[in-house]
Amino acid sequence: MLLPRDRNKTLTCLAGAEPVVGAQNAAVQRLQFFLTESPWEPETINTRRLDVLRSDPVTAPHAGGVLVVDDTGDRKDGTATAHVAHQYLGSVGKIENGIVAVTTLWADERIYHPLHVVPYTPAGRLPRGRSDPAFYTKPQLATALAGRARAAKVPFRALVADCAYGDNAAFTAELWAAGLPFVLALKPNKGSWAPADAAHTPVDAARELAWTGPEAPDAWTAVVRRFRDGRTTVWWAADAVLAGYGPNQAVRLIVATADPATLPAKATWYLATNLPRPGSARAASSPHPAADLAEIVRLYGLRTWIEQGYKQVKDELGWADFQVRSDVAIRRHWTLVMCAFTFCRHARPIDPPPSPQALSAPAEADGGERGVYRQSATRATVLASEHPPCPRLADPTCTAATLVAQLVEQAPAR
């Protein structure tokens, strides 16, 4: 997984064999056996990986970070491979034949790590469809993964997710039942029952908030967002009222935008959260610490890391390049990719502990799941400073930096 990206990281590529006739090469067959037949459990390996992260003060999750849940899809031909079907794929933005995985990721302003992954099985692949006991929706899988993060003793300030999960009432109810704090996006036009003269959607509620201008913001509060590329920008946030949402209700509706006057679609968030407002009656009785508007915006802004994570594991580490068909072999492949990601983290220089003033959000990109390619203005290094002990020796502790230097140089987790 750590080899340079000269071609897709299939079994033949990883074994250094020619892709057609070379598929019968002994090294290729050994890799195939390792993924499909050998007796090892991917969850056991992943648990050990998380233990390594928790044991290092630099990478250990803390209560100020977030747990991001999301799903990702990739094209796959045919139907012989487990979980593959005609379904919506986030990586291509439309319905195509492929495989979908539900994932969790822990992140703060400085660093992020993939935690768990589980494949989604479409109802059409099960004998009894949606009534089959083995069928679980993506939100149900996400709730289960959140439980696994808790069981793994991964602390987080809140669970964050986009509107595909925020608009799912069953998902929100399960988070409530599990006692999990959350900040979930809502669609601007998500309808709610309300009197005829009241707001019916989040965008209607936002338009009812008074705004005179930056000098007289009325209901809005300025929030400074700091990005890792050095930029800063002022957004505006406010508690809105909509149906059962309100600043003193069990669930708050937060509107955050770059321009309260126009509410631009690409720079406006509509967020539902059960974190109480500071000073409210709920703040004293809630099991979760209160969060002001700046904190809510900060927490949801960290969701961008999962898009960057998808870009790295797919573009650099071969997430979708597997040449196996069974469920367990696919899970093993994904586990090895996450291990490679963690190895990259440990192969790079250690960051100093961040100061509160240094914390910032990841630079945002309007590029969907894979993000937007950015060419850095300058590149300090291309290869590692150290050399292998001898020209033909591949030593994993000495040449890892050489193999992953370019990936590390482009990574935002610095």
C-alpha positions as CSV (number, residue, x, y, z in Angstrom):
1,M,0.0,0.0,0.0
2,L,3.0,2.3,0.6
3,L,4.5,1.8,-2.9
4,P,4.5,4.8,-5.3
5,R,1.3,5.2,-7.3
6,D,2.6,4.1,-10.7
7,R,-0.5,2.1,-11.4
8,N,-3.5,0.8,-9.5
9,K,-2.5,-1.0,-6.4
10,T,-3.9,-4.4,-7.4
11,L,-2.4,-7.7,-6.3
12,T,-0.2,-7.9,-9.3
13,C,1.1,-4.4,-8.8
14,L,1.8,-4.9,-5.1
15,A,3.7,-8.1,-6.0
16,G,5.6,-6.3,-8.8
17,A,4.2,-8.6,-11.5
18,E,2.9,-8.1,-15.0
19,P,-1.0,-7.7,-14.7
20,V,-2.1,-10.4,-17.1
21,V,0.2,-13.4,-17.3
22,G,1.9,-12.3,-14.1
23,A,-1.3,-13.0,-12.1
24,Q,-0.1,-16.6,-11.8
25,N,3.1,-15.4,-10.2
26,A,3.8,-17.1,-6.9
27,A,4.1,-13.8,-5.1
28,V,0.7,-12.7,-6.4
29,Q,-0.9,-16.0,-5.3
30,R,0.6,-15.6,-1.8
31,L,-1.0,-12.1,-1.6
32,Q,-4.3,-13.6,-2.8
33,F,-4.2,-16.3,-0.1
34,F,-3.3,-13.7,2.5
35,L,-6.5,-11.7,1.8
36,T,-8.9,-14.6,1.1
37,E,-7.8,-17.7,2.9
38,S,-5.4,-17.0,5.7
39,P,-6.8,-17.1,9.3
40,W,-6.7,-13.5,10.5
41,E,-9.5,-11.2,11.6
42,P,-9.5,-7.6,10.3
43,E,-11.2,-6.3,13.4
44,T,-8.4,-7.7,15.6
45,I,-5.8,-5.9,13.5
46,N,-7.8,-2.7,13.5
47,T,-8.1,-2.8,17.3
48,R,-4.4,-3.1,17.6
49,R,-4.0,-0.2,15.2
50,L,-6.3,2.0,17.3
51,D,-4.3,0.9,20.4
52,V,-1.1,2.3,18.8
53,L,-2.9,5.6,18.1
54,R,-4.1,5.9,21.6
55,S,-0.7,5.1,23.1
56,D,1.0,8.0,21.3
57,P,0.4,11.4,22.9
58,V,0.7,13.0,19.4
59,T,-2.0,10.9,17.8
60,A,-4.2,10.0,20.8
61,P,-7.8,11.2,20.4
62,H,-9.1,13.7,23.0
63,A,-12.4,15.0,24.0
64,G,-12.1,18.2,21.9
65,G,-12.2,16.4,18.6
66,V,-15.2,15.1,16.6
67,L,-16.4,11.7,15.4
68,V,-17.3,12.1,11.7
69,V,-19.6,9.5,10.1
70,D,-20.0,9.3,6.3
71,D,-20.3,6.8,3.4
72,T,-18.2,6.5,0.3
73,G,-18.7,4.5,-2.9
74,D,-16.5,3.3,-5.8
75,R,-17.3,1.7,-9.2
76,K,-17.1,-2.1,-9.5
77,D,-18.2,-4.2,-12.4
78,G,-20.6,-7.2,-12.3
79,T,-22.4,-8.6,-9.3
80,A,-20.1,-11.5,-8.3
81,T,-18.3,-9.3,-5.7
82,A,-19.9,-9.0,-2.3
83,H,-22.0,-5.9,-1.7
84,V,-21.7,-4.7,-5.3
85,A,-24.9,-3.4,-6.8
86,H,-26.5,-0.5,-8.8
87,Q,-26.6,2.2,-6.2
88,Y,-25.6,5.8,-5.5
89,L,-21.8,6.3,-5.4
90,G,-20.6,9.5,-3.7
91,S,-17.2,9.4,-5.5
92,V,-19.0,9.8,-8.9
93,G,-22.1,11.7,-7.7
94,K,-24.6,9.4,-9.4
95,I,-26.1,5.9,-9.4
96,E,-23.8,3.4,-10.9
97,N,-22.6,-0.2,-10.3
98,G,-20.3,-0.3,-7.3
99,I,-19.7,-0.8,-3.6
100,V,-20.4,1.5,-0.7
101,A,-18.7,1.6,2.7
102,V,-19.9,3.5,5.8
103,T,-16.9,4.9,7.7
104,T,-16.0,6.8,10.9
105,L,-13.1,9.2,11.4
106,W,-11.8,11.0,14.4
107,A,-10.5,14.6,13.8
108,D,-9.4,17.8,15.5
109,E,-7.9,20.9,13.9
110,R,-4.5,19.3,13.7
111,I,-4.8,15.6,12.8
112,Y,-7.3,13.0,11.8
113,H,-7.5,9.2,11.7
114,P,-9.9,6.7,10.1
115,L,-11.5,4.5,12.8
116,H,-13.9,1.8,11.5
117,V,-15.4,0.8,8.2
118,V,-18.3,-1.6,7.3
119,P,-19.6,-2.4,3.8
120,Y,-23.2,-1.5,3.0
121,T,-25.3,-4.3,1.5
122,P,-28.1,-3.1,-0.7
123,A,-31.5,-4.7,-0.1
124,G,-31.5,-6.1,-3.7
125,R,-28.7,-8.4,-2.7
126,L,-30.6,-10.0,0.1
127,P,-33.1,-12.8,-0.2
128,R,-35.9,-10.9,1.5
129,G,-34.9,-7.4,0.5
130,R,-35.4,-4.7,3.1
131,S,-37.3,-7.1,5.4
132,D,-34.3,-9.4,5.5
133,P,-32.7,-9.6,9.1
134,A,-29.3,-8.9,7.5
135,F,-30.4,-5.6,6.0
136,Y,-29.3,-2.4,7.7
137,T,-29.6,1.1,6.4
138,K,-26.5,3.4,6.2
139,P,-27.7,5.4,9.2
140,Q,-28.2,2.2,11.2
141,L,-24.6,1.1,10.3
142,A,-23.4,4.6,11.2
143,T,-25.0,4.3,14.6
144,A,-23.4,1.0,15.2
145,L,-20.0,2.4,14.2
146,A,-20.4,5.2,16.7
147,G,-21.0,2.6,19.4
148,R,-17.8,0.8,18.3
149,A,-15.9,4.1,18.6
150,R,-17.2,4.5,22.2
151,A,-16.4,0.9,23.0
152,A,-12.8,1.5,21.7
153,K,-12.6,4.4,24.2
154,V,-12.3,7.1,21.5
155,P,-13.4,10.4,23.2
156,F,-15.1,13.2,21.1
157,R,-17.0,16.4,21.7
158,A,-19.7,15.6,19.2
159,L,-20.7,13.3,16.3
160,V,-20.9,15.3,13.1
161,A,-22.5,14.2,9.7
162,D,-23.8,15.8,6.6
163,C,-27.5,16.1,5.7
164,A,-27.8,12.5,4.3
165,Y,-27.7,11.6,8.0
166,G,-29.0,14.8,9.6
167,D,-32.3,14.5,7.7
168,N,-32.9,11.0,8.8
169,A,-35.2,11.1,11.8
170,A,-34.5,7.5,12.8
171,F,-30.7,8.2,12.9
172,T,-31.3,11.2,15.2
173,A,-33.5,9.2,17.4
174,E,-30.9,6.5,17.8
175,L,-28.2,9.1,18.7
176,W,-30.6,10.4,21.4
177,A,-31.2,6.9,22.7
178,A,-27.4,6.3,22.8
179,G,-26.8,9.5,24.7
180,L,-24.5,10.9,22.0
181,P,-23.8,14.6,21.4
182,F,-24.3,15.6,17.8
183,V,-24.0,18.4,15.2
184,L,-25.8,17.3,12.0
185,A,-26.4,19.2,8.8
186,L,-29.9,19.7,7.5
187,K,-31.1,20.4,3.9
188,P,-32.1,24.1,3.5
189,N,-35.6,23.1,2.3
190,K,-36.3,20.3,4.7
191,G,-40.0,20.8,5.5
192,S,-41.5,20.9,9.0
193,W,-45.1,21.1,10.1
194,A,-45.9,24.6,11.4
195,P,-48.6,27.2,11.4
196,A,-49.2,28.8,8.0
197,D,-47.6,32.1,9.0
198,A,-44.5,30.5,10.6
199,A,-41.3,29.2,9.0
200,H,-41.5,25.8,7.4
201,T,-37.9,25.1,6.4
202,P,-34.4,26.0,7.8
203,V,-33.9,28.6,5.1
204,D,-37.2,30.2,6.0
205,A,-36.2,30.3,9.6
206,A,-32.8,31.9,8.6
207,R,-34.6,34.6,6.6
208,E,-36.7,35.6,9.7
209,L,-33.5,36.4,11.6
210,A,-32.9,40.2,11.8
211,W,-29.9,41.5,9.9
212,T,-29.0,45.2,9.4
213,G,-25.4,44.7,8.5
214,P,-22.0,44.0,9.9
215,E,-22.1,47.1,12.1
216,A,-25.5,46.1,13.4
217,P,-25.8,42.3,13.2
218,D,-28.9,42.1,15.3
219,A,-29.6,38.3,15.8
220,W,-26.3,37.3,14.3
221,T,-22.9,36.7,16.0
222,A,-19.6,37.1,14.2
223,V,-17.5,33.9,14.1
224,V,-13.9,34.0,12.9
225,R,-12.9,30.8,11.0
226,R,-9.1,30.1,10.6
227,F,-7.9,27.8,7.9
228,R,-4.8,25.7,7.8
229,D,-3.5,27.5,4.7
230,G,-3.3,30.7,6.7
231,R,-6.6,32.3,5.6
232,T,-9.2,33.8,8.0
233,T,-12.7,34.7,7.2
234,V,-15.6,36.0,9.2
235,W,-18.8,34.0,9.2
236,W,-22.1,34.8,11.0
237,A,-24.0,32.4,13.1
238,A,-27.4,32.5,14.9
239,D,-29.9,30.4,16.8
240,A,-33.1,30.1,14.7
241,V,-36.6,29.0,15.6
242,L,-38.3,26.3,13.5
243,A,-41.1,24.0,14.6
244,G,-39.5,22.0,17.5
245,Y,-36.1,23.6,17.1
246,G,-35.1,26.6,19.3
247,P,-32.3,28.0,21.4
248,N,-33.9,26.6,24.6
249,Q,-35.3,23.4,23.0
250,A,-33.9,19.9,23.2
251,V,-32.5,20.4,19.7
252,R,-31.2,23.8,18.5
253,L,-31.2,25.0,14.9
254,I,-27.9,26.8,14.1
255,V,-27.5,28.8,10.9
256,A,-23.9,29.7,9.9
257,T,-23.2,31.7,6.8
258,A,-20.7,33.9,5.1
259,D,-23.5,36.4,4.3
260,P,-26.7,36.6,6.3
261,A,-28.3,38.9,3.7
262,T,-28.1,36.4,0.8
263,L,-27.5,33.0,2.5
264,P,-25.3,31.7,-0.3
265,A,-25.9,28.0,-0.9
266,K,-22.2,27.0,-0.9
267,A,-21.4,29.1,2.2
268,T,-24.3,28.4,4.5
269,W,-24.8,25.6,7.0
270,Y,-28.1,24.6,8.7
271,L,-27.1,22.6,11.7
272,A,-29.1,20.6,14.3
273,T,-27.4,20.0,17.6
274,N,-28.4,18.7,21.1
275,L,-25.5,20.7,22.7
276,P,-27.3,23.2,24.9
277,R,-26.9,27.0,24.6
278,P,-24.7,28.5,27.4
279,G,-26.8,30.1,30.1
280,S,-30.0,28.2,29.1
281,A,-32.1,26.1,31.4
282,R,-31.0,23.0,29.6
283,A,-27.3,23.8,30.2
284,A,-27.6,22.9,33.8
285,S,-29.3,19.5,33.3
286,S,-27.8,18.4,30.0
287,P,-25.2,15.5,30.1
288,H,-23.3,17.4,27.5
289,P,-21.3,20.6,28.1
290,A,-22.9,23.8,26.6
291,A,-21.6,25.0,23.3
292,D,-21.7,28.6,22.0
293,L,-22.1,29.5,18.3
294,A,-18.4,29.6,17.6
295,E,-18.0,26.1,19.1
296,I,-20.8,24.7,16.9
297,V,-19.3,26.2,13.8
298,R,-15.8,24.8,14.8
299,L,-17.1,21.3,15.3
300,Y,-19.0,21.1,12.0
301,G,-16.1,22.6,10.1
302,L,-14.0,19.6,11.1
303,R,-16.2,17.4,8.9
304,T,-14.1,18.5,6.0
305,W,-11.3,16.1,7.1
306,I,-13.2,13.1,6.1
307,E,-13.3,14.3,2.5
308,Q,-9.5,14.8,2.6
309,G,-9.2,11.3,4.2
310,Y,-11.1,9.8,1.3
311,K,-8.8,11.5,-1.2
312,Q,-5.7,10.2,0.4
313,V,-6.8,6.6,1.0
314,K,-8.2,6.4,-2.6
315,D,-5.7,8.4,-4.6
316,E,-2.6,7.3,-2.7
317,L,-3.2,4.0,-0.8
318,G,-5.4,2.0,-3.2
319,W,-8.7,1.8,-1.2
320,A,-10.7,0.7,-4.2
321,D,-8.0,-1.3,-6.0
322,F,-8.9,-4.7,-4.5
323,Q,-9.1,-7.8,-6.7
324,V,-11.1,-10.0,-4.3
325,R,-14.7,-10.9,-4.2
326,S,-15.6,-12.2,-0.7
327,D,-16.8,-10.0,2.2
328,V,-14.0,-10.9,4.5
329,A,-11.3,-10.3,1.9
330,I,-12.7,-6.8,1.1
331,R,-12.7,-6.0,4.8
332,R,-9.1,-7.2,5.1
333,H,-8.1,-5.0,2.2
334,W,-9.6,-1.9,3.8
335,T,-8.0,-2.7,7.1
336,L,-4.6,-2.9,5.4
337,V,-5.2,0.5,3.8
338,M,-6.1,2.0,7.2
339,C,-2.9,0.4,8.6
340,A,-0.9,2.0,5.8
341,F,-2.5,5.4,6.6
342,T,-1.5,5.1,10.2
343,F,2.0,4.0,9.2
344,C,2.3,7.2,7.2
345,R,1.3,9.2,10.2
346,H,4.1,7.6,12.3
347,A,6.7,7.8,9.6
348,R,6.6,11.6,9.5
349,P,8.1,14.2,11.9
350,I,6.2,14.7,15.1
351,D,4.2,17.9,15.4
352,P,4.5,20.0,18.5
353,P,1.4,20.1,20.7
354,P,-1.0,22.7,19.4
355,S,-1.7,25.9,21.3
356,P,-5.3,27.1,21.5
357,Q,-4.4,30.1,19.2
358,A,-3.0,27.8,16.6
359,L,-6.0,25.6,16.2
360,S,-7.7,26.1,12.8
361,A,-10.0,24.4,10.4
362,P,-8.9,22.4,7.4
363,A,-8.9,24.4,4.2
364,E,-12.3,23.8,2.5
365,A,-12.7,22.7,-1.1
366,D,-15.7,22.4,-3.3
367,G,-14.7,19.1,-4.8
368,G,-17.0,16.5,-3.2
369,E,-15.7,13.2,-1.8
370,R,-12.3,13.3,-3.4
371,G,-11.7,17.0,-2.9
372,V,-9.9,19.3,-5.3
373,Y,-6.3,18.8,-6.5
374,R,-4.0,21.5,-5.1
375,Q,-0.5,22.1,-6.4
376,S,1.5,23.4,-3.5
377,A,3.4,26.6,-4.2
378,T,6.6,25.2,-2.9
379,R,7.7,21.7,-1.9
380,A,10.3,21.4,0.8
381,T,11.1,17.7,0.1
382,V,10.4,15.1,-2.4
383,L,12.4,12.2,-0.9
384,A,13.3,11.4,2.6
385,S,16.6,12.7,3.9
386,E,17.8,9.2,5.0
387,H,18.9,6.4,2.7
388,P,18.4,2.6,3.0
389,P,21.3,0.7,4.7
390,C,22.3,-0.7,1.3
391,P,21.1,-0.1,-2.3
392,R,18.8,-3.2,-2.5
393,L,17.6,-3.4,1.0
394,A,14.0,-2.4,1.8
395,D,14.0,-1.8,5.5
396,P,10.6,-0.7,6.8
397,T,11.9,1.4,9.6
398,C,14.5,3.2,7.6
399,T,13.0,3.7,4.1
400,A,9.3,4.3,5.1
401,A,9.8,8.0,4.8
402,T,11.2,7.6,1.3
403,L,8.2,5.6,0.2
404,V,5.6,8.0,1.6
405,A,7.4,11.3,1.5
406,Q,5.2,12.8,-1.2
407,L,2.0,11.7,0.5
408,V,3.2,13.2,3.8
409,E,4.2,16.4,2.1
410,Q,0.7,16.9,0.6
411,A,-1.1,15.8,3.8
412,P,-2.9,18.5,5.7
413,A,-2.5,16.8,9.1
414,R,0.5,18.8,10.1
